[in-house]
Amino acid sequence: MSLPSPWRADFPAFAAFTASRQTYLDTAATAQKPQKVLDALLDHYAGGAANVHRAQHGPGERATLAFEGAREKVAQWLNADSPAEIVFTRGSTEGLNLLAYGLEHLFAAGDEIVISALEHHANLLPWQQLAQRRGLKLVVLPLDGAGDIDLEQAALLIGPRTRLLAVSQLSNVLGRWQPLERLLPLARAQGAFTVVDGAQGAVHGRHDLQALDCDFYVLSGHKLYAPDGIGALYGRSRALAQLRHWQFGGEMVQHADYHSARFRPAPLGFEAGTPAIAAAIGLGAALDYLGELDEYAVAAHEAALHQRLLTGLRQFDGLHLLSEPHTALASFVVDGVHNADLSHLLSEQGIAVRAGQHCAMPLLHSLGRPGALRVSLGLYSEGDDLERFFAALNHALELLR
């Protein structure tokens, strides 16, 4: 059973990978782009690029309609109340930094920000630096033995001084869905803001943010089969209204003179300067593409591939998974073998996987690991990709042992 992907032909990159004998298993880092996204980018540029919101000419109107149409598509995809709840960013990292600066005025010395031990640097460092600037306490929720946020400890650590909880929906290292439906209410009960890093989670299934009931949610387009340099910050209206502006320039101004200015509310008030117009249109096209697929078929294909990946990895002596991942990826180490050496030998055989600390250095340190290898899958991945990976891994380990 080769587990072919019925969607692989939609992604031109795989013809190039085949020609160069490359096997791409690094989708958690960035995803390949379907032809529909490439066509949308070409249409925007070849049809006549123009800036958005400012011009009263035809090309400007065309660009504005496409750009704001993409915002509407993101809002629909996430089941936001309104497109006005969607702010375009350069990605999850910028969205989280926007929040750390935009909410800073609401914190006082001694307040607490709560994160978890599994966070990507993007959902650690903005809050760490905010805590240092304002004299706040950064509280780190521990993990249980399975690699999930320990809910019993969370109930003890989230308290009256908690002003914000920021956690990942799906770990980019452990591959486990976190128990947000039980965790977020602990923060809401204290009147704290809730921030969800959906950089990985948004890729696997559609998530109803009204049902999730978080204040803010961030995602990155490049992981969601869209162009790089684009992402989205969702914020419920009353939460967005409490943000202060953090970048200043054209478009976000209502009125300005030499000594004072008034700024627009969200979303345009947080999109200073010329935005990534083509990338936003590409993000809308990616969501169109994903919306046309049978989501149950995609989920079943990814689940079957993931099970084959885990089964195959367990056949190698001395190989240890960092967790029992739920979906899409597996991170592992091998006794007596450095992850960088193994990655190098795999790369020489045309296997593209990720090695290192995966922008989650504190998590790897807490696990007692200097680094790990990560294999990650997309809807275009196939069983034959895994067979080539297993053969290459076996050969690399024979050389290193």
Backbone torsions as a table, in degrees:
resi	resn	phi	psi	omega
1	MET	NA	112.7	-171.7
2	SER	-91.1	-10.1	179.9
3	LEU	50.7	59.2	177.2
4	PRO	-69.5	150.2	176.9
5	SER	-94.8	122.9	177.9
6	PRO	-70.9	-6.9	-176.7
7	TRP	-107.6	-1.9	-174.0
8	ARG	-61.6	-37.5	-177.9
9	ALA	-66.1	-15.5	178.0
10	ASP	-74.8	-8.2	-173.4
11	PHE	-116.5	101.1	-176.0
12	PRO	-58.2	-25.7	-177.6
13	ALA	-57.4	-28.4	-174.4
14	PHE	-73.9	-22.1	171.6
15	ALA	-67.6	-40.1	177.6
16	ALA	-67.4	-40.0	178.6
17	PHE	-63.2	-42.1	178.9
18	THR	-61.9	-43.6	-178.7
19	ALA	-64.0	-33.4	-178.9
20	SER	-99.2	7.5	177.5
21	ARG	58.3	46.4	177.2
22	GLN	-108.2	140.7	175.7
23	THR	-116.3	114.5	-172.3
24	TYR	-93.9	113.1	179.4
25	LEU	-132.3	47.2	-177.6
26	ASP	-134.6	38.1	-175.1
27	THR	-68.3	-26.9	177.4
28	ALA	-64.5	-23.8	176.0
29	ALA	-80.0	-49.6	172.8
30	THR	-161.4	146.2	-176.6
31	ALA	-98.9	153.2	172.4
32	GLN	-73.6	165.6	-171.5
33	LYS	-112.5	133.5	177.8
34	PRO	-73.1	159.8	-179.7
35	GLN	-56.8	-33.2	-178.8
36	LYS	-61.8	-35.1	177.9
37	VAL	-71.8	-43.4	178.9
38	LEU	-61.9	-38.7	178.7
39	ASP	-65.1	-39.2	-179.8
40	ALA	-65.5	-38.7	177.7
41	LEU	-65.3	-46.1	-179.5
42	LEU	-63.7	-41.0	179.9
43	ASP	-61.5	-40.9	-180.0
44	HIS	-63.7	-48.0	-176.1
45	TYR	-75.6	-46.0	-177.1
46	ALA	-70.4	-27.6	179.6
47	GLY	-80.0	-5.0	179.1
48	GLY	109.9	98.0	-179.6
49	ALA	-73.1	147.3	176.0
50	ALA	-154.5	161.1	177.5
51	ASN	-78.0	161.9	-175.2
52	VAL	-104.0	152.6	172.4
53	HIS	71.5	-23.2	-170.5
54	ARG	-94.6	-40.3	-168.7
55	ALA	-88.1	150.8	176.7
56	GLN	-109.4	25.3	177.9
57	HIS	-108.3	172.0	-174.8
58	GLY	-59.7	-50.6	179.3
59	PRO	-59.7	-37.8	178.6
60	GLY	-66.0	-39.7	178.2
61	GLU	-65.2	-41.1	178.8
62	ARG	-61.0	-46.3	-179.4
63	ALA	-64.6	-41.5	-178.9
64	THR	-64.1	-42.8	179.1
65	LEU	-62.2	-41.0	179.7
66	ALA	-68.7	-41.0	-179.5
67	PHE	-64.4	-49.1	-180.0
68	GLU	-71.5	-27.2	173.2
69	GLY	-63.7	-37.5	176.0
70	ALA	-64.3	-38.7	177.8
71	ARG	-61.7	-41.0	177.9
72	GLU	-63.1	-38.3	179.4
73	LYS	-65.9	-39.7	176.9
74	VAL	-63.9	-43.5	179.7
75	ALA	-60.7	-42.5	178.9
76	GLN	-66.8	-40.3	-178.2
77	TRP	-61.3	-37.9	-176.7
78	LEU	-95.1	-1.3	-174.9
79	ASN	55.8	45.4	172.0
80	ALA	-72.7	159.7	179.8
81	ASP	-67.6	-31.4	-173.4
82	SER	-160.2	152.1	172.3
83	PRO	-59.1	-23.5	178.6
84	ALA	-66.5	-11.4	177.0
85	GLU	-89.8	4.4	-178.5
86	ILE	-113.2	117.9	175.1
87	VAL	-107.1	125.9	175.4
88	PHE	-76.5	137.8	178.5
89	THR	-132.3	-179.4	174.1
90	ARG	-81.3	-8.7	-179.7
91	GLY	154.7	-175.4	-178.5
92	SER	-59.2	-40.0	-177.8
93	THR	-60.8	-46.6	179.3
94	GLU	-66.5	-37.1	178.1
95	GLY	-60.2	-41.2	-179.8
96	LEU	-71.4	-37.4	175.3
97	ASN	-65.9	-39.8	175.6
98	LEU	-54.8	-45.1	-179.5
99	LEU	-66.4	-41.7	-177.9
100	ALA	-63.3	-36.8	177.3
101	TYR	-83.2	-38.1	-176.3
102	GLY	-70.1	-25.7	179.7
103	LEU	-99.1	-4.6	-171.5
104	GLU	-55.1	-36.0	-175.9
105	HIS	-67.1	-13.2	-177.9
106	LEU	-89.0	-4.9	-176.0
107	PHE	-103.0	146.2	175.4
108	ALA	-125.7	155.4	-179.8
109	ALA	-50.8	133.5	-179.6
110	GLY	95.7	-15.9	174.5
111	ASP	-65.6	160.9	-176.0
112	GLU	-119.5	137.9	170.4
113	ILE	-112.1	132.0	-176.2
114	VAL	-113.6	127.1	172.2
115	ILE	-125.9	-173.9	176.5
116	SER	-117.7	166.9	-178.0
117	ALA	-72.6	-8.6	-175.7
118	LEU	-102.9	8.0	-169.7
119	GLU	-69.2	142.1	167.0
120	HIS	-62.3	151.9	179.6
121	HIS	-52.3	-32.3	-178.3
122	ALA	-64.7	-26.2	178.8
123	ASN	-108.4	16.0	172.9
124	LEU	-116.3	-56.4	-169.5
125	LEU	-64.4	-39.3	177.0
126	PRO	-59.8	-37.7	-179.4
127	TRP	-77.6	-37.0	176.1
128	GLN	-59.6	-45.8	-178.4
129	GLN	-70.4	-36.5	174.5
130	LEU	-61.4	-43.0	178.9
131	ALA	-60.5	-39.5	179.2
132	GLN	-68.8	-38.6	-178.9
133	ARG	-67.6	-36.0	-170.4
134	ARG	-109.6	4.9	-179.4
135	GLY	68.6	40.2	-179.4
136	LEU	-97.4	166.2	175.5
137	LYS	-103.8	125.8	176.3
138	LEU	-95.4	116.2	-178.1
139	VAL	-102.3	130.0	-177.1
140	VAL	-110.7	117.6	178.5
141	LEU	-75.8	129.1	179.3
142	PRO	-75.6	166.4	177.5
143	LEU	-102.5	155.8	173.5
144	ASP	-89.0	-176.1	-175.1
145	GLY	-64.0	-22.1	-179.4
146	ALA	-86.0	-12.3	-176.7
147	GLY	96.4	19.2	176.2
148	ASP	-105.6	155.2	175.2
149	ILE	-60.0	128.8	-177.3
150	ASP	-73.6	108.6	-174.3
151	LEU	-70.2	-32.8	177.9
152	GLU	-64.8	-43.1	177.4
153	GLN	-69.0	-36.0	178.4
154	ALA	-61.3	-40.2	179.9
155	ALA	-63.6	-27.8	178.7
156	LEU	-83.8	-33.5	-172.2
157	LEU	-89.4	-24.8	176.1
158	ILE	-87.1	114.3	-172.4
159	GLY	-141.7	-162.1	-174.2
160	PRO	-62.0	-24.6	179.3
161	ARG	-89.1	-4.5	179.4
162	THR	-69.3	125.3	178.8
163	ARG	-112.0	-18.1	-178.5
164	LEU	-158.6	138.4	173.4
165	LEU	-118.7	125.5	179.4
166	ALA	-128.2	115.9	-174.9
167	VAL	-141.0	154.3	176.9
168	SER	-81.9	145.5	176.4
169	GLN	-77.4	-40.7	-178.4
170	LEU	-141.1	124.1	-177.1
171	SER	-70.0	135.3	177.9
172	ASN	-78.9	-7.4	178.7
173	VAL	-109.4	-48.3	-174.6
174	LEU	-88.7	-19.7	176.6
175	GLY	66.4	29.1	-177.7
176	ARG	-115.1	133.7	172.5
177	TRP	-67.8	131.2	-178.8
178	GLN	-90.2	151.0	-172.0
179	PRO	-78.4	64.1	-173.9
180	LEU	-65.5	-32.2	-177.5
181	GLU	-64.7	-21.2	176.6
182	ARG	-103.2	-22.7	-176.5
183	LEU	-83.7	-46.4	-175.4
184	LEU	-59.8	-38.6	178.6
185	PRO	-60.6	-26.1	177.7
186	LEU	-63.1	-38.5	178.6
187	ALA	-76.5	-41.3	179.9
188	ARG	-60.3	-35.1	-179.8
189	ALA	-63.8	-22.2	178.7
190	GLN	-97.1	4.2	-177.8
191	GLY	73.4	20.6	-177.0
192	ALA	-88.7	152.2	171.2
193	PHE	-68.1	148.0	176.0
194	THR	-121.5	127.0	-178.0
195	VAL	-122.8	128.5	179.4
196	VAL	-116.7	124.3	173.4
197	ASP	-84.6	105.1	-177.8
198	GLY	-102.0	21.4	-176.3
199	ALA	-55.4	-42.9	177.4
200	GLN	-91.1	-40.1	-174.7
201	GLY	-63.8	-36.5	-176.9
202	ALA	-63.1	-20.3	-176.0
203	VAL	-76.4	-25.5	-171.0
204	HIS	-116.3	92.7	179.7
205	GLY	88.6	161.4	177.9
206	ARG	-92.4	141.1	-175.7
207	HIS	-122.3	123.5	-179.6
208	ASP	-82.1	105.4	-174.3
209	LEU	-74.1	-22.0	173.2
210	GLN	-69.7	-36.6	176.5
211	ALA	-72.0	-38.1	178.3
212	LEU	-64.6	-33.7	172.7
213	ASP	63.1	46.0	173.2
214	CYS	-100.5	161.1	176.9
215	ASP	-79.2	-39.5	-177.2
216	PHE	-138.5	150.6	179.4
217	TYR	-148.5	134.1	179.8
218	VAL	-120.4	149.4	175.8
219	LEU	-145.4	161.7	179.7
220	SER	-118.7	128.6	-178.5
221	GLY	-64.0	-38.2	-172.5
222	HIS	-66.5	-21.5	175.1
223	LYS	-85.0	-15.1	-173.9
224	LEU	-105.2	31.4	176.6
225	TYR	67.9	17.8	179.9
226	ALA	-109.7	174.8	179.1
227	PRO	-64.4	163.0	173.7
228	ASP	-82.6	169.1	-179.5
229	GLY	78.4	12.8	178.6
230	ILE	-139.8	142.6	175.4
231	GLY	-157.5	-175.1	-179.3
232	ALA	-142.4	142.7	170.1
233	LEU	-112.9	117.5	170.2
234	TYR	-92.1	136.0	171.7
235	GLY	-142.3	132.9	175.0
236	ARG	-63.4	149.8	-167.9
237	SER	-53.8	-45.5	-176.4
238	ARG	-70.0	-24.7	176.4
239	ALA	-77.9	-43.2	177.7
240	LEU	-59.5	-34.5	-177.9
241	ALA	-64.6	-17.0	-178.8
242	GLN	-94.0	-4.3	178.8
243	LEU	-76.6	140.6	168.5
244	ARG	-96.7	150.0	-178.8
245	HIS	-65.8	146.3	-174.1
246	TRP	-126.2	-19.0	174.2
247	GLN	-129.0	147.6	-170.7
248	PHE	-133.4	142.2	179.6
249	GLY	166.3	-153.9	-178.8
250	GLY	-66.0	158.1	172.5
251	GLU	79.1	-35.6	-175.2
252	MET	-87.3	5.2	-175.4
253	VAL	-98.6	134.0	169.8
254	GLN	-88.0	-43.1	178.7
255	HIS	-153.8	142.0	178.0
256	ALA	-146.1	139.4	164.8
257	ASP	-127.3	-170.3	-174.7
258	TYR	-68.2	-18.3	-172.3
259	HIS	-122.4	-5.2	-179.7
260	SER	-159.1	165.4	179.4
261	ALA	-156.3	154.1	170.7
262	ARG	-118.7	143.1	-172.2
263	PHE	-118.1	153.8	179.0
264	ARG	-70.0	153.5	170.9
265	PRO	-75.5	179.5	175.6
266	ALA	-65.1	148.6	3.7
267	PRO	-87.8	-27.9	-171.2
268	LEU	-64.1	-28.1	179.1
269	GLY	-64.7	-14.6	179.7
270	PHE	-114.5	20.4	178.2
271	GLU	-126.8	57.6	-176.9
272	ALA	-63.4	140.1	177.3
273	GLY	80.9	-175.3	177.6
274	THR	-73.7	121.7	-177.8
275	PRO	-78.1	176.8	176.3
276	ALA	-79.8	78.9	-169.9
277	ILE	-62.5	-53.4	-177.6
278	ALA	-62.4	-40.2	-179.3
279	ALA	-64.8	-38.6	177.3
280	ALA	-64.2	-42.3	176.5
281	ILE	-62.0	-39.2	176.3
282	GLY	-64.0	-36.7	176.3
283	LEU	-63.5	-42.5	176.4
284	GLY	-60.3	-40.1	178.6
285	ALA	-65.9	-37.6	177.9
286	ALA	-63.2	-40.9	178.7
287	LEU	-68.2	-35.9	173.3
288	ASP	-58.9	-46.9	-179.5
289	TYR	-60.5	-49.3	-179.1
290	LEU	-63.8	-35.8	-179.7
291	GLY	-67.3	-21.1	178.7
292	GLU	-83.6	-13.1	-178.1
293	LEU	-83.7	157.9	172.8
294	ASP	-79.1	103.8	-173.6
295	GLU	-62.3	-29.0	178.7
296	TYR	-72.4	-36.6	177.4
297	ALA	-67.7	-40.0	177.7
298	VAL	-62.6	-46.7	-179.1
299	ALA	-62.1	-41.0	-179.6
300	ALA	-65.9	-41.1	179.1
301	HIS	-63.8	-47.0	-179.9
302	GLU	-64.2	-38.0	179.3
303	ALA	-65.4	-42.3	179.4
304	ALA	-64.6	-42.7	176.9
305	LEU	-62.3	-43.5	-177.7
306	HIS	-62.9	-40.7	178.6
307	GLN	-64.6	-39.1	177.6
308	ARG	-65.4	-39.2	177.8
309	LEU	-60.0	-49.1	-178.0
310	LEU	-64.9	-42.0	179.3
311	THR	-61.9	-43.2	-179.5
312	GLY	-66.2	-41.5	-179.6
313	LEU	-63.5	-34.5	-177.8
314	ARG	-69.5	-8.7	179.4
315	GLN	-83.3	-9.5	-176.2
316	PHE	-95.0	123.8	178.7
317	ASP	-63.9	138.6	176.8
318	GLY	77.4	3.5	178.5
319	LEU	-92.3	132.5	-176.9
320	HIS	-126.9	122.4	172.8
321	LEU	-72.6	143.3	177.7
322	LEU	-74.1	-19.2	178.9
323	SER	-161.9	-178.6	169.2
324	GLU	-101.5	90.1	-172.4
325	PRO	-68.1	147.7	180.0
326	HIS	-82.1	-33.9	-171.0
327	THR	-159.7	149.4	158.4
328	ALA	71.0	-23.1	-175.8
329	LEU	-149.9	167.9	172.8
330	ALA	-150.0	130.7	176.3
331	SER	-110.7	138.1	-174.4
332	PHE	-151.6	162.2	172.3
333	VAL	-129.1	161.8	178.1
334	VAL	-127.5	131.3	-179.1
335	ASP	-53.3	130.2	174.0
336	GLY	73.9	7.6	-176.6
337	VAL	-126.0	128.7	177.8
338	HIS	-79.1	138.1	-175.2
339	ASN	-61.6	-34.2	-179.5
340	ALA	-68.1	-38.9	177.9
341	ASP	-63.8	-43.4	-178.9
342	LEU	-65.9	-42.8	178.7
343	SER	-61.5	-39.5	179.7
344	HIS	-62.1	-44.3	-179.3
345	LEU	-69.2	-32.8	175.5
346	LEU	-67.5	-42.3	179.7
347	SER	-61.8	-38.3	178.4
348	GLU	-62.8	-22.4	178.0
349	GLN	-97.8	9.8	176.1
350	GLY	84.0	19.0	-178.9
351	ILE	-103.7	118.2	-178.9
352	ALA	-97.9	101.9	173.0
353	VAL	-127.7	172.6	-178.3
354	ARG	-107.2	138.4	176.6
355	ALA	-128.6	152.1	177.5
356	GLY	124.1	-147.3	-175.7
357	GLN	-105.3	2.2	168.6
358	HIS	56.1	35.2	-179.9
359	CYS	55.0	34.8	177.3
360	ALA	-143.1	52.9	-174.0
361	MET	-56.0	-46.0	179.6
362	PRO	-61.4	-35.9	178.6
363	LEU	-64.2	-47.8	-179.7
364	LEU	-62.4	-39.4	177.4
365	HIS	-62.3	-41.1	-179.3
366	SER	-65.7	-26.4	177.6
367	LEU	-86.9	-1.3	179.9
368	GLY	72.2	29.7	-177.0
369	ARG	-122.4	133.1	176.0
370	PRO	-73.4	-16.6	179.7
371	GLY	173.5	178.5	-179.4
372	ALA	-155.9	162.7	170.3
373	LEU	-94.2	144.9	177.8
374	ARG	-130.2	127.9	171.9
375	VAL	-106.5	128.3	-179.1
376	SER	-134.0	148.6	-168.7
377	LEU	-117.9	155.5	171.7
378	GLY	-128.8	178.9	-177.4
379	LEU	-66.9	-17.7	178.8
380	TYR	-89.6	-7.3	-178.5
381	SER	-69.0	153.5	-177.0
382	GLU	-134.4	163.4	178.2
383	GLY	-60.3	-34.9	179.5
384	ASP	-64.0	-32.1	175.2
385	ASP	-59.4	-43.2	-178.8
386	LEU	-69.4	-37.1	178.7
387	GLU	-63.5	-40.2	176.6
388	ARG	-65.3	-39.0	178.0
389	PHE	-63.6	-46.2	-178.9
390	PHE	-62.1	-41.3	178.9
391	ALA	-64.2	-41.6	179.9
392	ALA	-68.1	-39.3	179.0
393	LEU	-63.4	-42.7	178.7
394	ASN	-61.5	-43.8	-180.0
395	HIS	-65.7	-42.1	-179.5
396	ALA	-63.4	-40.8	-179.1
397	LEU	-69.6	-32.6	175.8
398	GLU	-62.7	-36.8	179.8
399	LEU	-73.5	-33.9	-173.1
400	LEU	-88.3	-16.9	-176.2
401	ARG	-98.0	NA	NA
